[in-house]
Every structure is written in structure tokens, then in C-alpha cells.
Amino acid sequence: MELAETLAGQLEQSTDYEGNDIGSASAPRAQDCCAVCSNTRGCRAYTFTTFSGGTCWMKSAKGRMVVRTGSTSGTPYLEAATCGLENGVDYVGNDIGSVRSSSAGACCSICRNFGGCRAFSWTNTDGGTCWLKNRKDATTRRDGRPLWHSKAKAPAVPCYAEVVEIGEPQRLRLT
């Protein structure tokens, strides 16, 4: 699993935040859109495309996420982590992936945006590692070093998302 993180927020490859356009600006790379959006009044998200050699489409909000090859989207800020953490606790097993993460708050955001993630454990080992989990079962106390922080989400009710990929919308059940 590879997640591209900017200093401000997380980039989402092959993703277009549809609608909510408030302006556009030329930029050679998706990473440059973060600074452009940060300096644009009312900009809360952006989508980069290769249109005209590189264009940042400034957005007033994220909007519906659409799969679109060649588009990269992100936010000029890290979304506030709303996770209440259990300090010194590791949720054992049920790993669905791991990724480097500099903090438990960043790990919370990654889990929130990763399909199927219902819990996580974060440790500061090796510069920070986020262990994504599909559920919370057993817990283990991990006091002292390394630091451990964990959080489980409330069980999610089934929901639906529209995914568009060159054609008509399709309804997919997310679990």
C-alpha cells in the first residue's frame, strides 16, 4: 500500500472531487495545487488535471469523489482527527494494511479514508507506523516505549457510493 502525503494533506490519485469549482490556475504538478489552494479565498479542496499543461481546479468543498484517471485531488489542510485515542493499547490482529504515519492523528485520517478500516493501532516505531484493522477484538497493554495509540470506529451501517469511470454511475455496496 502506498499513500502519497503532502505537508498539508493527503493526495488521492485517480480521483476528481466533482463540482464546487471556484476557479482554476496553472500548475505543473499536483503537489503545487496545495499552495495555490491555500492562497485562494474559500478554497477547501482541489483537483489537479493535465489540462493545458497542468491545471489546479479550486473547490469550495470536496464534493462527490469520482474515479478519473489522470486526476489527483487533495485538501490544503489535514482534516481534524476526531478519534479519541486509547493510549498504551494495541488492538491485536485483524490487520488489513500498514503505512508510515508521523502521528496517531494522521493515522486516524488514513483509517477514516481507507475502505474497510474500522480500527487502527499507531506506534512511533521506525518514524511512525499506522496499522489498519478491519475490526477490534483483543487488546494488549503496551505501556512505555514504543508509544502505542489505538482507536476503533463504531460499527458502520451499510452505505452506497457512486463510482464513475468513463460511463454511467454504478451503485456499489460498501462494507
C-alpha positions in Angstrom: 0.0 0.0 0.0 1.4 3.4 -0.9 -0.1 6.6 0.2 1.2 9.9 -1.0 1.2 12.6 1.7 1.9 16.3 1.2 2.9 18.5 4.0 -0.7 19.7 4.3 -3.0 16.9 3.3 -3.3 13.5 1.6 -3.3 13.3 -2.2 -5.8 10.9 -3.8 -4.6 9.6 -7.1 -7.1 8.9 -9.9 -9.7 10.9 -8.0 -11.7 14.0 -9.0 -13.7 16.0 -6.4 -16.6 16.7 -8.7 -18.2 20.1 -8.8 -17.8 23.0 -6.3 -15.4 24.8 -8.6 -14.5 28.3 -7.6 -11.6 28.9 -10.0 -8.6 27.4 -11.7 -4.8 28.1 -12.0 -1.9 26.7 -14.0 0.5 24.4 -12.1 2.9 21.8 -13.4 2.3 19.2 -10.6 -0.5 18.1 -8.3 1.7 19.0 -5.2 1.8 22.6 -6.3 -2.0 22.9 -6.1 -1.8 22.8 -2.3 -0.1 26.2 -2.1 -2.3 27.6 -4.8 -5.5 26.5 -2.9 -4.1 27.7 0.4 -3.8 31.2 -1.1 -7.2 31.2 -2.7 -10.0 32.6 -0.6 -12.7 30.0 0.0 -10.7 27.1 -1.3 -11.1 23.9 0.8 -10.1 21.3 -1.8 -8.6 20.9 -5.2 -8.3 18.6 -8.2 -5.2 18.6 -10.5 -5.5 17.6 -14.1 -3.1 17.7 -17.0 -5.5 20.0 -19.0 -3.4 22.8 -20.7 -0.1 21.5 -19.3 -1.4 21.3 -15.7 -4.4 22.9 -14.1 -5.5 23.2 -10.4 -9.3 23.3 -10.1 -10.0 25.1 -6.8 -13.1 23.8 -4.9 -15.2 25.2 -2.1 -15.7 21.7 -0.8 -14.6 18.1 -1.6 -17.9 17.1 -3.3 -18.5 13.7 -4.7 -15.4 11.6 -5.3 -15.2 10.3 -8.9 -12.6 7.8 -10.2 -10.9 9.7 -13.1 -7.5 8.5 -14.5 -5.1 11.4 -14.7 -6.7 13.4 -11.9 -5.3 13.9 -8.4 -7.2 15.6 -5.6 -6.4 16.8 -2.1 -7.0 19.4 0.6 -4.7 22.2 1.7 -5.1 21.1 5.3 -5.1 17.9 7.4 -8.7 17.1 8.3 -9.2 17.3 12.0 -8.8 14.0 13.6 -11.9 13.1 15.6 -10.5 9.9 17.0 -10.5 9.5 20.8 -7.3 7.5 21.4 -6.7 4.7 23.9 -3.1 5.4 25.0 -0.8 2.5 25.7 -3.1 0.0 24.0 -2.6 -2.2 20.9 -5.5 -3.8 19.1 -4.1 -7.3 18.3 -4.6 -8.9 14.9 -7.1 -8.1 12.1 -4.5 -6.1 10.1 -5.6 -5.1 6.6 -2.5 -3.0 5.9 0.1 -0.7 7.3 1.6 2.6 6.2 4.1 5.0 7.6 2.4 7.8 9.5 4.0 10.6 11.6 1.3 10.7 14.2 -1.7 9.0 15.7 -3.9 11.8 14.3 -2.6 11.3 10.8 -3.3 7.5 11.3 -6.8 8.4 12.2 -7.3 10.3 9.0 -5.8 7.5 6.9 -8.2 4.9 8.6 -11.2 7.2 8.1 -10.5 7.4 4.4 -9.4 3.8 3.8 -12.3 1.4 2.8 -12.8 -1.4 5.3 -10.8 0.2 8.1 -12.8 0.0 11.4 -9.9 0.5 13.9 -6.2 1.2 13.9 -3.1 1.0 16.1 -0.3 3.5 15.8 3.2 3.2 17.1 6.1 5.6 16.9 8.5 2.8 15.9 10.5 3.5 12.7 9.3 7.1 12.5 5.6 6.1 12.9 3.6 3.1 11.7 -0.2 3.0 11.2 -1.7 -0.5 11.4 -5.1 -0.5 9.8 -7.6 -3.1 11.1 -10.9 -4.4 9.8 -12.2 -4.8 13.4 -11.3 -4.5 17.1 -11.0 -7.8 19.0 -8.4 -8.4 21.7 -6.4 -5.6 23.2 -3.0 -5.6 24.8 -1.4 -3.1 27.2 1.8 -1.6 25.7 2.9 0.9 28.3 6.3 2.6 28.0 8.3 2.6 24.8 7.5 2.5 21.9 4.4 4.6 22.2 1.1 3.0 21.2 -2.3 4.6 20.5 -5.4 2.9 19.2 -9.0 3.7 18.2 -12.0 1.8 17.0 -14.9 3.2 15.0 -18.5 2.4 15.8 -19.8 -0.3 13.5 -20.8 1.2 10.2 -24.2 0.8 8.7 -24.1 -0.3 5.0 -23.9 2.7 2.7 -23.7 3.2 -1.0 -21.3 5.3 -3.1 -21.5 6.3 -6.7 -18.4 5.5 -8.7 -18.0 6.8 -12.2 -15.4 5.5 -14.6 -15.9 6.6 -18.2 -19.6 6.0 -18.4 -22.7 5.8 -16.3 -22.7 5.8 -12.5 -22.8 2.5 -10.7 -24.1 1.8 -7.2 -21.7 -0.2 -5.2 -22.4 -1.5 -1.7 -19.6 -0.6 0.7 -19.0 -2.8 3.8 
